[in-house]
Amino acid sequence: MARTKGGTTVDEYIANQEPQFRSLLTKLRTVVTTAVPDLEEKIMWGQPVFVRGKEKVAFVHCIGDHVNFGLFRATEVDDPKGRLEGTGKGMRHVKVLTAKDIDSPYFSTLVKRASALPPKG
């Protein structure tokens, strides 16, 4: 199992990961930033997080043998393919083991829906 290495920027985070994860992270990053170009990239909790203002929208994170692509308020988003998993109060993720697991149109739709949610009070 690979050990996750962090960074102070998203570029640094990606560069510090195992080679098999770098391309997955780069592709996921492109999906997110293309879907909603005005999201800001930050490192929070040692992982890349995509935010709008104070609202956290999406994240990517290397864990074990895969990359998680996730949404912070996923339980509030329609998931037509039912691929989001997890048991948290709001967060859900999709495990990405290979490039074939990245369904760009589907992930893009999820990010757009999550970013369109009204701010939490």
C-alpha positions as CSV (number, residue, x, y, z in Angstrom):
1,M,0.0,0.0,0.0
2,A,1.4,3.4,-1.0
3,R,1.9,6.1,1.5
4,T,0.3,9.4,0.6
5,K,2.7,12.3,0.4
6,G,1.3,15.9,0.6
7,G,2.3,19.2,-0.7
8,T,1.5,22.9,-0.3
9,T,0.0,23.3,-3.7
10,V,-2.1,20.9,-5.9
11,D,0.8,20.7,-8.4
12,E,3.2,19.7,-5.6
13,Y,0.7,17.2,-4.2
14,I,0.3,15.5,-7.6
15,A,4.1,15.5,-8.2
16,N,4.7,13.9,-4.8
17,Q,2.4,10.9,-5.4
18,E,3.4,7.5,-6.7
19,P,3.7,7.5,-10.5
20,Q,0.6,5.4,-11.1
21,F,-1.5,8.0,-9.4
22,R,-0.2,11.2,-11.0
23,S,-2.0,10.7,-14.3
24,L,-5.3,9.9,-12.5
25,L,-5.0,12.9,-10.3
26,T,-4.2,15.2,-13.3
27,K,-7.2,13.8,-15.3
28,L,-9.6,14.2,-12.3
29,R,-8.3,17.8,-11.7
30,T,-9.0,18.6,-15.4
31,V,-12.5,17.2,-15.2
32,V,-13.3,19.3,-12.1
33,T,-11.7,22.5,-13.4
34,T,-13.3,22.2,-16.8
35,A,-16.7,21.4,-15.4
36,V,-16.6,24.5,-13.1
37,P,-13.7,26.8,-14.1
38,D,-14.2,29.3,-11.2
39,L,-13.5,26.8,-8.5
40,E,-10.4,27.6,-6.5
41,E,-7.9,24.9,-5.8
42,K,-6.6,24.5,-2.2
43,I,-4.8,22.0,-0.1
44,M,-6.9,21.2,2.9
45,W,-6.4,18.3,5.3
46,G,-3.4,17.4,3.1
47,Q,-5.4,16.8,0.0
48,P,-6.5,18.9,-3.1
49,V,-9.9,20.5,-2.5
50,F,-11.9,22.5,-4.9
51,V,-13.9,25.4,-3.4
52,R,-16.2,28.3,-4.3
53,G,-15.9,31.0,-1.7
54,K,-16.3,29.2,1.6
55,E,-18.1,26.2,0.1
56,K,-16.0,23.1,-0.3
57,V,-17.3,21.3,-3.5
58,A,-15.0,18.4,-4.5
59,F,-11.7,16.7,-3.5
60,V,-9.2,14.1,-4.8
61,H,-7.1,12.0,-2.5
62,C,-4.7,9.2,-2.9
63,I,-5.5,6.4,-0.4
64,G,-4.0,2.9,-0.5
65,D,-4.2,1.5,-4.0
66,H,-6.5,4.1,-5.5
67,V,-7.5,7.7,-5.8
68,N,-10.8,8.9,-4.3
69,F,-12.8,11.5,-6.3
70,G,-15.3,12.9,-3.9
71,L,-17.9,15.6,-3.2
72,F,-18.4,17.2,0.2
73,R,-22.2,17.5,-0.1
74,A,-22.8,14.4,-2.2
75,T,-25.9,13.4,-0.3
76,E,-27.6,16.5,-1.7
77,V,-26.7,15.7,-5.3
78,D,-28.6,13.4,-7.6
79,D,-26.3,10.4,-8.5
80,P,-27.9,8.9,-11.6
81,K,-25.3,6.0,-11.9
82,G,-25.2,5.3,-8.2
83,R,-21.4,5.2,-8.1
84,L,-20.9,7.5,-5.1
85,E,-20.1,5.5,-2.0
86,G,-19.5,6.2,1.7
87,T,-21.4,6.5,4.9
88,G,-20.6,10.0,6.1
89,K,-23.2,12.6,6.8
90,G,-22.7,14.4,3.5
91,M,-19.5,13.3,1.8
92,R,-19.3,10.5,-0.8
93,H,-16.6,9.4,-3.2
94,V,-15.9,7.2,-6.2
95,K,-12.8,4.9,-6.1
96,V,-10.6,5.4,-9.1
97,L,-8.1,2.6,-9.7
98,T,-7.4,3.1,-13.4
99,A,-8.1,5.8,-16.1
100,K,-11.1,3.6,-17.2
101,D,-12.8,4.4,-13.9
102,I,-12.9,8.1,-14.8
103,D,-16.2,8.8,-16.5
104,S,-15.6,12.4,-17.4
105,P,-19.1,13.4,-18.4
106,Y,-20.6,11.8,-15.3
107,F,-18.0,13.3,-12.9
108,S,-18.4,16.6,-14.6
109,T,-22.2,16.5,-14.0
110,L,-21.7,15.6,-10.3
111,V,-19.3,18.6,-9.9
112,K,-21.7,21.0,-11.6
113,R,-24.6,19.8,-9.4
114,A,-22.5,20.1,-6.3
115,S,-21.2,23.5,-7.1
116,A,-24.8,24.7,-7.9
117,L,-26.0,23.9,-4.4
118,P,-27.0,26.9,-2.3
119,P,-24.5,27.9,0.3
120,K,-24.9,26.3,3.7
121,G,-26.4,28.7,6.3
